[in-house]
Amino acid sequence: MLISIVAPCYDEEDVIERFHDQVQKVAEELLPLGHDMEFVYVDDGSRDRTLAALERLADRDARVRYVSFSRNFGKEAALLAGLRHATGDSVIVMDADLQHPPELIKRMVDLRADGYDQVIAKRTRTGDSVTRTVTARLYYRLINRLVDVELVDGVGDFRLMSRRVVDAILDLSEYNRFSKGLFAWVGFPSTTFEYENAVREAGRSSWTFRSLLNYGLDGLLSFNNRPLRAALHLGMGLLLCAGLYTAWIVGAAVVNGVQTPGYVTIITAVTGVAGVQMIMLGVIGEYTGRIYYEVKRRPHFLVKATNVKRTEGRAACDTTKDLIP
């Protein structure tokens, strides 16, 4: 069985060769068991010499396949490119910064032999700050009440997928991708095991608070239309409140005579309703913007350098529009 390791890279010059050495050792351990391995690296427009490092790896190891983007298109695009260029019977997605321990690959392969199409590694929150742990738990509790799939705290991209799972994900051609949700949406028999997250070996994470917030919003909006329904319900609730308030004012005028309205009440009502309107417009705008990007049908990424030929493997079937010769 051929196993593809897919590793998105962004500014990983200092760690990529150590990562490859470790996964290469695992590959040597699996070879006597009848498992061969290929390594698919996707350089997501790195600002350092990550591409040069990948070229060196390809020169010394014929199993290395690399794709380098013309600019930074984001991790979702890098994941898609890696899956398109992976030719293995099973595909393992993992980060190149060694926060996903390569020694867990063998455990994944063993569980795959039990018939699971997805073998998912769930990291514990050991070592995380209290603020981050509480925030993550609140987010997952909220989002699972809203979205159409179940998202599990600690479950990310680190997983093994069978070929039919990979093909199912590649059939989902949407532009606004949220892979964590897509992996859950396609289903198939799955199993999960826990591991302790490792410390990043080198460099700094590109995930800022703002990018994490935007990623969370992507997850919220990609798998349901409940925010639009909530905006409708909120508008109806405000209309009901306005009607009740009007009835109360009319009743008070009939009983006590006409009185001068309170300035504070008017300002508070106007400000509150205006704020709700802006929120509803923002929700509608988010969905409209996603439709806008879907309709344009731009490619998910553009490639400036690769050692993968167009006619090579399964990648050739649907990636020609994303490749620059």
N, C-alpha and C positions, 0 to 999 in steps of 0.2 A: 504494500500500500504506500502510495506517495503522499507525504504530508507537506503542506505548504505553510511556511511561517510568514505571515504578513505583518510588517512593522512600519507604521508611519513614522517619519523622522522630521523634526524641526529643530535646527541648531543642535544637532547631536554629535558634532565632530569629536568631542572629548570622550564620548562613551560608546560610540557605535562599534568600534573594533572589539572592545571588551564584551559587548553584547553578543557580537557574532561568534567570538571564541567560546562563549558559554553555551550558546544554542548548538554550536558545532559539536561540542562534547556530548550533548544530549543526542544529537544525530548519530554519532558513532556508537552510543550505547543501544540505540534502537535498530541499527543496521542488522545485527545478528538475528533480530526478532522478525525480520522481513519487512521493515519499514524504511523506505528511503525518504529523503527530505530535500526540499528546495527552499530558498530564502528570497522573499519578495520585499524589497525595501522601497518605500515611496518618500522621496525628498520633497517636502511640502514648501518649496521656495525658501529654503534655509538661507540665512544671512551669512553663515560661516562657511567652512570648507567641508560640509557634510557630503556634498556630491563627490568631491575629490576622494574622500574616504571610501565612499561606496564604489568608486571606480577601482580603487586599490583592492578592495575585497573581491570584486568581480574578476580581477586579473589573477588572483591567487586561488579562487574557488569558483569552479565552473557552475556550481549550483546557485550562485547569486544572480538574481535578476533585479535590476533597479529601474525606477522611473523617477525623473526629476521634473517638477512643475516649473512653468515659466514664471510663476510668482506664488505667493502664499494664498492658497484657495481654502484652507481650513482642514481640520482633521476629518470631517465627514467626507470631503472629496478625496482625501488621501486613503481613507478606508475603502471607498468605492473603487478607486484605482487599483488598490492592492487585491481586492477580491476579483476584479476583472482579469487581472494578470496571473492569478494563482491557478495552477493546473492540477493541483493535488486532489486525491480522493477525499481528503479531509483538510480543512484549513484552520489554522490557529492564529487568531489575531492577538497581538500583544504590543505593549509600548517598548520602544528601543532604549529607554532610560534606565532599564533594569529594575523598575518598580514592580514589574510582573516577573516573578522568579522563574527563570528558564527550567529549573529542576522540576517544576510542576507539569511540564509537558508530558513526561512519561505517565504520570497519573491520569492525565486527560486521555491519552491513547488507550490506557487500560480500561477506562470507563467507556470509551467509544466501542471497544470490543464487546461490551455488554449489551450493545444495541441502541445506545442513546445517540440521537442525531445532534444534540447540543450538550456539550459538557462545559458548565459555566463555573468560573472561579469567582467566589464572592469574598471580597476583602473585609476584614474586621475593622472596627474603628479604633483599634489599639494605637495609642500615640497621637491621635487627633485631639485638638483642643475641645473643651467643653462646648464652646460657642459653635464650632463647626459641626460637632456631633448633633447638638440639639437642632440647629438649623436644618441639617440634612434630614433628620427624622420628621420634623414638621413639614418639610417640602414633600417628602414621599407620602406622608399621611394625607396631605392635601391633594396631591396630584392623582393619587390612586382613587380618590373620590370623584375625579373629573374625567380622566382619560378612559379610553375603551380597552386598554391593555393594562396588565399588572406590571409595575416597575418596582424592583426590589432594591432597598438601600444596600449599597456595597457592591452591587452587580454592575459591571461596566462592559467594556469591549473585550476583556480578556476571556476568551472562550475557544473551544474547538467546535467546528461545525462540519457536518457531513456535506458531501457535494450537493445533495438535493436541497439542503438548507441554503447553501451559497447561491445556487441557481434561482431559488425562490426569491431571495433578496435582490439579486441582479435583475429580476423581472419587474421589480418595483422601481419605475423610472422617474419618480417625482424629484423635483429640483430641491425643494426644502426637505432635507433628510435629517432624521433623528434616529441614528442607528440603534440606540438602546431600545427605543420603541419598536423599530422594525424587527429586531431580533426576537422580541416578545410576540409581535403580531403574527409572524409566520408560523409559530407553534412548533410542531413535531416533538417527539419524546425527548425530554431534557432532564438533566440532573445537575445538582449544584453542590459544591464543596467549599469550605471556608479556608482562607489562608491569611496570614498576617502581611499587611502591605509593607514592602521594603522602602527604604529611604532612597531618594533619587541620588544616583552615583555622581553626577556632574551636571553643571549648568543650572539654570533656573527655569522653573515651570512658566509656561506662557499663559497659564490660566489665571487671570486676574478676577477680582470680584465682579467686575462688569461683564467679563466674558462668561463667567459662571452663571450670572443672572440671566444673560441673554440665552444661554444654553437651556436653562430651566424654563424660560418662556417658550422656547422652541418645542420642548417636550410637552408643555401644556397645550399649545395651539396646534400641534401636528396630528393629534389623534382624537380630536373631538371638536364639536361646535358649541359646547356648553357655554363658553363665555358669551357668544351671541344670544343664546337663549336666556342667560342670566341678565344680559343687558335689557332684553325685552321684558322680563319679569320685573326688573328694577324700575323701568319706565312705567309699567302698569301700576306698580306700587306707589310711585310718586304721584301718578294721576289720581289714584284713590285718595291719597293723603291730601292732595290739593282740593279734591271735591269735598272731603270731610271738613277741611279747614274753611272752605267757602260757606258750607252749610252752617258752620259754627258762627262765622262772622255775621251772616244774614240773621241767624237766630238771635244773636246778641244785639244786633241793631233793632230788631223788632221789639225786644223786651226792654232794652235800656236806652234806645235811641242811638243815633249815629255818633260814633266817637272817632277821634283822629287816630289812624293806625300808628302803631309804634315803629319808629325808625329802625331800631335794632332788629325787630322781627322781619321787616322787609329786606334789609340788607342780608340777614342770615339766610332767608329763603332764596333770594336771588343767587347768592354766592354758592349755596349748597346745590341748587338745581344746575347751575352753570358747571360746577365741578363734575356732577354726574353726567352731564351731556358730553363733556370733554372725555371722560372715561369711556363712554359708549362709542364716541367717534374714534377713539384710539383703538378699541377692540375691533371695530369694523375696518379701520385702516390697516390693522395687522393682517386680517384675512384677505383684504383687497390686495395688499402688497404681495402676499404669497401667490394669489391668483396671477398677478402681473408677472412675477418671475416664472411661473409655470408656463404661461402662454408664450413667453419669448423663446422658450426651448433652447436656451444657450447651453453649451456643453458644461459639464460639471468641473472640468479642468482642462488645461492645455499643457502639453508636454514639450519641454525643450531638449531633453536628453534621456536616452534609454538604451539598454543593451538588449531589449526584447524586440524581436522582429514582428511585423504585423501578421505574418502568416504563422506565428508560433503559438501553439496551444489554443485553449479555449478563449483567450483574450481577444483573438482576432475577430470573433463573431460580432462584437458590438462596440468596439472601441475606436473604430477608424475616425469617427467624427471628433474624438478627443485627442487624437495624436497629430503631431506636426512632423512631417517626414524630414 
